[in-house]
Amino acid sequence: MWHPNSLVVNAFGPDNQFIPSVPIIVSIIDSSDATDTTGSENFVKAIKEGSLTITVSWLCGMQTVKEINMVISGE
């Protein structure tokens, strides 16, 4: 179980300099229905084995997209 507010995304420019404030869009795609995101506390809760993808993209139209693929295991 985790809360999306705990996800830390740092942005760096072409010269590898930290950019303190960048608008982003974070999407969670759960094609295996392994998680529950309907709770009132906005936590992502694992409910069975499966996988999900978290995608981070820039709101300002830049083309860079990062994906985090997670596997949820029953172990």
N, C-alpha and C positions, 0 to 999 in steps of 0.2 A: 504494500500500500504506500503510495506517495502522493504528494501534493504538487501540482504544476508550479507553484511559487518557489519550490525548492530547486527548479531547473535554473542553472546559471549559464548565461550565454554572454561571452565577451566578444566584442567586435574589434577587428584590427584593419587598418587601412592598407593600401598598396605598399607603403613604406614601413609596414609592420608596427605602426604607432597605434596605441590603444585609442578607441573612439568611445567616449563615456556614455553617449546616449544615441541609440539607434532604434527606430521603430521596427518591430519584427512581428511576424505572424507565426504562432506555434500551432500545429495541427497534429492530432492523434488519429491514426487510422488503424483500427483493430478489425482485420478481416476474419479473425477466427473467433470473435466474441469472447475473448479470454479475459476481458476486463469489464468492470462496471464503473461508469462515470456519471451515474444518475443521482448519486447521493447529495444531500443538502450541503455537505462540507466541501464539495468540489475535489475530493480525493479520487485518484485512479486506483481502483482496487482489483487485484487479480482474483478471478473466480474459478478459473480452470486453466489447464495447460493450453498454450497457443503462442501467438506472436503478435506484435504490434509495431508500427512505425511511427516515430515522432519526427515531423518535418519542421525545420526552422527556415523561414524565408524572409527576405527584406520587404518591408511594407512600401518602401520608396521605389519599387520597380526594378531593383537590381536583379540580375539573373542568378546570383549565387544562392543555392539551396543546399542545406545540409540535412541528411537523414540519419536517424539513430534507429537501428533495428534491434528490437528486444525479443528474446525468447522467454516465455514464462513456463517454468518447469514445476512439476509437482514434487520435486525432491527438495 
